[in-house]
Amino acid sequence: MRAAYIEQYGGTENILVGERPDPQPGAGEVLLDVKAAALNHLDVWVRIGRGGDSVPRPHVLGSDAAGVVAELGHGVDHLELGQEVVLNPGFSCRRCAACRRGQQSECEEFGLVGFQRPGTYAEKVTVPATSVYPKPASLSFGEAAALALAHVTAWRMLMHRAKLRPGETVLIHGIGGGVAMAGLQTARLIGARAIVTSSSDGKLEAAAKMGAEHGINYERTEDVAAKVRDLTDGRGVDVALDAVGAATWPIDLEAVRKAGRVVICGVTTGAEATTNLQAVYWNQLSLLGSTMGSDEDFREMLAAVEATGLKPVIDRTYPLDQVREATDRMERGEQMGKLVIEVAK
Ligand SMILES: [Zn+2]
């Protein structure tokens, strides 16, 4: 099969596209013919080896995929050959207390396809059978691939961790990124308001068309938190959704209202930040971490997509040969939505 993979850690020049052995599904696994995959910042961490020297190489990159069930491993009977499916990239042990409670992303053995298992930038991938779901009929393979990781992450962050309610206001940093875009769409879906930030006026205009109430260009705004308070009658937002990390964390703490919630799922600008502890207790803030989602989160997110016709925003689609170009675009932060890899027609 053809695949995009790394043999050594480093820059995008280390992404190779070529032949790799076809994988075989083990017990409890399925083989997918991948039709489309999608990029995530996680791919960058895996490629540069930030998670420790733990990935056996050569390693196929990529966490998101949609495709067709091509082979069933032993003991898999809830799926059919030829079925069109979307992959939930997260997987877990399915035996521990967290898994039995239905909180799979709290499992000690929680992992991601494309990180702890070979990834989806390939014509074929084997995955746990419990990680695949029927593809919403309203979505193309590219849209379904673009949906999975970003939308389940935003869904859990807003619906279950921050418990965002209709009419509340959420601050979303770095609009254009996958989780930020999914967060904006999810917030609008439930009738919440959104204030978004970006360094690009073009992205802020596009976000306004998607229903963002206010956009803040953080490069031209001296004090982003003060601007957020101005836009909320001095009160602050109810929720801050953060996938940016060190650069935006101090802003979150100043921009949320008393008893506000800050929910974070990523640290693209760094993992170490300063926290004003006085603001945390005096303002009675809730600081919430979130990782991917549970099986139920994924099902709920798919059901919402089916019920509302929501489609993830796709920035550009590339052929498998151009994973490197797609990744360069993501690392330059130029995208407005998801970057999709069309693997097969
Ligand atoms: Zn478990």
Residues whose N, C-alpha, C, O or C-beta is under 5 A from the ligand:
A	BS01	ZN	S92 C93 R94 R95 C96 C99 C107 E108
